[in-house]
Amino acid sequence: MYDSLVEEPRGRARRPGRAEQQVLTRPLPKSTQARVRFLVKQLKTPRAVAELLGVSQRSGERYLTGERKSPPKPIAVRIEGEVRRRWQPRVRQRARQQAATATGIAVETGAQFGFTAAPGSTHDPRLRRITEHLPPDYTARFFDAHAAGATERQPEAIVAEGLQEMYFKDRGRRARGLIVDLTGIDYIELDYR
């Protein structure tokens, strides 16, 4: 859930790739030929690029030479997605490192939050839209879980814990026994600070 650069449909959390796109220092190549050339440089052979894109080797070569400029929409989307995934990896890594050690990330979410709290308090889940800054320690845990190939639930639990501490408990100043459950996610957007 948190590792592709392709946007997820509404109702699913979004991946950090969208935030990473904002830190890039150069725009993606514009033409299909330039994009395929970039992929060939990354993967070393036109055949590997054709396999990656799910096209024949000859079609891949036509895109590379510029003989064919406009691929069908699904192929064009695949080409763009693969270029986005590989574009400026050092810049992205630097931004992740900065967020995990110094600045943290901003989380905007629309989700149902349920609570386990003191008797007499309301704990029925309800939809909330929250924007909160998560400090570097939660950010580092989030990126570590993402890098380890965690299931969708683990990064969501880290975000829920961060929101619990930063938003609901006001950094430990109130609601000491409160435990927050993040359910029914409408969306999660991540941004570097």
Rosetta blueprint (number, residue, H / E / L):
1 M L
2 Y L
3 D L
4 S L
5 L L
6 V L
7 E L
8 E L
9 P L
10 R L
11 G L
12 R L
13 A L
14 R L
15 R L
16 P L
17 G H
18 R H
19 A H
20 E H
21 Q H
22 Q L
23 V L
24 L L
25 T L
26 R L
27 P L
28 L L
29 P L
30 K L
31 S L
32 T H
33 Q H
34 A H
35 R H
36 V H
37 R H
38 F H
39 L H
40 V H
41 K H
42 Q H
43 L H
44 K L
45 T L
46 P H
47 R H
48 A H
49 V H
50 A H
51 E H
52 L H
53 L H
54 G L
55 V L
56 S L
57 Q H
58 R H
59 S H
60 G H
61 E H
62 R H
63 Y H
64 L H
65 T H
66 G L
67 E L
68 R L
69 K L
70 S L
71 P L
72 P L
73 K H
74 P H
75 I H
76 A H
77 V H
78 R H
79 I H
80 E H
81 G H
82 E H
83 V H
84 R H
85 R H
86 R H
87 W L
88 Q L
89 P H
90 R H
91 V H
92 R H
93 Q H
94 R H
95 A H
96 R H
97 Q H
98 Q H
99 A H
100 A H
101 T H
102 A H
103 T H
104 G L
105 I E
106 A E
107 V E
108 E E
109 T E
110 G E
111 A E
112 Q E
113 F E
114 G E
115 F E
116 T E
117 A L
118 A L
119 P L
120 G L
121 S L
122 T L
123 H L
124 D L
125 P L
126 R E
127 L E
128 R E
129 R E
130 I E
131 T E
132 E E
133 H E
134 L E
135 P L
136 P H
137 D H
138 Y H
139 T H
140 A H
141 R H
142 F H
143 F H
144 D H
145 A H
146 H H
147 A H
148 A L
149 G L
150 A L
151 T L
152 E L
153 R H
154 Q H
155 P H
156 E H
157 A H
158 I H
159 V H
160 A H
161 E H
162 G H
163 L H
164 Q H
165 E H
166 M H
167 Y H
168 F H
169 K L
170 D L
171 R L
172 G L
173 R L
174 R L
175 A L
176 R L
177 G L
178 L L
179 I E
180 V E
181 D E
182 L E
183 T E
184 G E
185 I E
186 D E
187 Y E
188 I E
189 E E
190 L E
191 D E
192 Y E
193 R L
